[in-house]
Amino acid sequence: MKFVRWLLGRLILAIDFLTRPKTVVRDTDEQSALDQKTAKLALYQFEACPFCVKVRRQIRRQGLRIELRDAKNNPLFSKELATQGGKHKVPCLRIESDDNTVTWLYESNDINAFLQKEFGQSEAA
Ligand SMILES: N[C@@H](CCC(=O)N[C@@H](CS)C(=O)NCC(=O)O)C(=O)O
């Protein structure tokens, strides 16, 4: 069962790699302004989780630079997700606002909707 799961994971990653969406290209100033905004975001995720792949593809499509935190292999991130986020489920976007309030956003559809609403502009895959 573990092997089948591993195999499925590799298959998901291979398909993701072969069908990578195009990324938005911005001029340097625009990209660095955006990078400043996304510096306060972090995506807790597993490498081969299909829901995480979905969010990573959206991030790529929109040309966002968001730190990826491996909540499977990194015990610190794993613990943070469970204790601060409230549940050990990925993907989860940690959003730190300007007043340092932290929101933990779960559910891939909700994360993608948030990214689209906040940062717009994504090119077709
Ligand atoms: N409906 C959720 C499903 C997320 C989900 O099922 N994630 C799995 C990994 S693929 C998970 O976090 N399981 C808990 C665990 O493995 O600890 C979404 O779209 O984000």
PDBQT file of the ligand as one rigid body, heavy atoms in Angstrom, charges set to zero:
ROOT
HETATM    1  N1  LIG A 201     -10.297  19.094   0.415  1.00  0.00    +0.000 N 
HETATM    2  C1  LIG A 201      -8.910  19.284   0.768  1.00  0.00    +0.000 C 
HETATM    3  C2  LIG A 201      -8.219  17.926   0.766  1.00  0.00    +0.000 C 
HETATM    4  C3  LIG A 201      -6.807  17.999   1.355  1.00  0.00    +0.000 C 
HETATM    5  C4  LIG A 201      -6.269  16.632   1.745  1.00  0.00    +0.000 C 
HETATM    6  O1  LIG A 201      -6.990  15.608   1.743  1.00  0.00    +0.000 OA
HETATM    7  N2  LIG A 201      -4.998  16.584   2.092  1.00  0.00    +0.000 N 
HETATM    8  C5  LIG A 201      -4.375  15.391   2.569  1.00  0.00    +0.000 C 
HETATM    9  C6  LIG A 201      -3.060  15.112   1.830  1.00  0.00    +0.000 C 
HETATM   10  S1  LIG A 201      -3.345  14.804   0.119  1.00  0.00    +0.000 SA
HETATM   11  C7  LIG A 201      -3.986  15.578   4.035  1.00  0.00    +0.000 C 
HETATM   12  O2  LIG A 201      -3.593  16.649   4.433  1.00  0.00    +0.000 OA
HETATM   13  N3  LIG A 201      -4.104  14.526   4.870  1.00  0.00    +0.000 N 
HETATM   14  C8  LIG A 201      -3.700  14.642   6.266  1.00  0.00    +0.000 C 
HETATM   15  C9  LIG A 201      -2.365  14.031   6.556  1.00  0.00    +0.000 C 
HETATM   16  O3  LIG A 201      -1.839  13.320   5.680  1.00  0.00    +0.000 OA
HETATM   17  O4  LIG A 201      -1.821  14.267   7.659  1.00  0.00    +0.000 OA
HETATM   18  C10 LIG A 201      -8.289  20.272  -0.216  1.00  0.00    +0.000 C 
HETATM   19  O5  LIG A 201      -8.785  20.447  -1.339  1.00  0.00    +0.000 OA
HETATM   20  O6  LIG A 201      -7.315  20.945   0.178  1.00  0.00    +0.000 OA
ENDROOT
TORSDOF 0
